[in-house]
Amino acid sequence: MASSKNIFITGADGFIGSHLVESLVKSNHNVTALCFYNSFNSYGWLDTLDKNILKNTNIVMGDIRDQNSINRLTKKSEIIYHLAALIGIPYSYTAYDSYIDTNIKGTKNILSSCLDNNRIEKIIITSTSEVYGTALYTPIDESHPLQPQSPYSASKISADSLAKSFNLSFNLPIIIARPFNNYGPRQSTRAVIPTIITQILNNKKKIELGNINTTRDFIFVEDTVEAMSKLKSNNRLIGETVNICSGKEISIKDLFYKIKEITGSDVKLITKQNRKRPKNSEVNRLLGNNKKMIKNFKWKTKYKLDNGLKKTINWYKNEENLSFFKKINYTI
């Protein structure tokens, strides 16, 4: 049995982060979970976890934009998972300074905090498939050119480049994990799958979406978490990037009809201009190549899209879970 590690997770209060905390605590690791400091004493999605998980999690409040607090909080860490980021693409068009401060400077702070930490064995930086932009070829492997088609993707490209530079310059043991489009329980309605599901469950007669002709490679959050967990134990990938994806694509239009069929809804689909990205910023196609992940870990996805969607829909059907999401008109 692998020995337990002192693991520090940023963005632990978020969608993927909370699932990662849950998984690593169950594997008997010593997890310190960083939640974004707020005056409501909220731990985000961690507040919804089983009490036995929370009892064995060291939850700390802080802000990745503050170097001093990050230095203090990471001192005893052996493994760092850096997930904290601003991720909403539409919001990045109007609040790009926030993305620079959080995604770029926040990543720099994490990297800097490790320079004098002799305990550090692995730093796993979470990237995004958005850095690839519209596919120039498919399936997209890790050598695909990076295309900053939104301020969000530009900030993540910058963060990834910083991480690589710290690996080459200071020999920090960095791996860049690049998940494609995640979905599953606890995901924000800023993402397309939850926005379809919650509109249906809130008895909307018409579902409002943006561009329905784009394709995406969707991966269930539990598959992503399993892949990210495996990354901590492989030194061959230090300094490299690895895609985490299903290797399958579906258009947003077909995705809508699949969810409609699973839920048994008679809802109609309409497209709204305010939900569309600027023309040259739209990423038209994402289809990932996951051979590197498979080769190094014999990893494969456990959830086909239909099964993952059913599990996701059942979670949102729970009235307590659905109540976390406001019944409001679309905002960025």
Secondary structure by P-SEA (a helix, b strand, c coil): cccccbbbbcccccaaaaaaaaaaaaaccbbbbbccccccccccccccccaaaaaacbbbbbbcccaaaaaaaaccccbbbbcccccccccccccaaaaaacaaaaaaaaaaaacccccccbbbbbbcccccccccccccccccccccccaaaaaaaaaaaaaaaaaaacccbbbbbbbccccccccccccaaaaaaaaaaacccbbbbccccbbbbcccaaaaaaaaaacccccccccccccccccccccaaaaaaaaaaaacccbbbbbbccccccccccccbbbbbaaaaaaaccccccccaaaaaaaaaaaaaccccccccccccccc
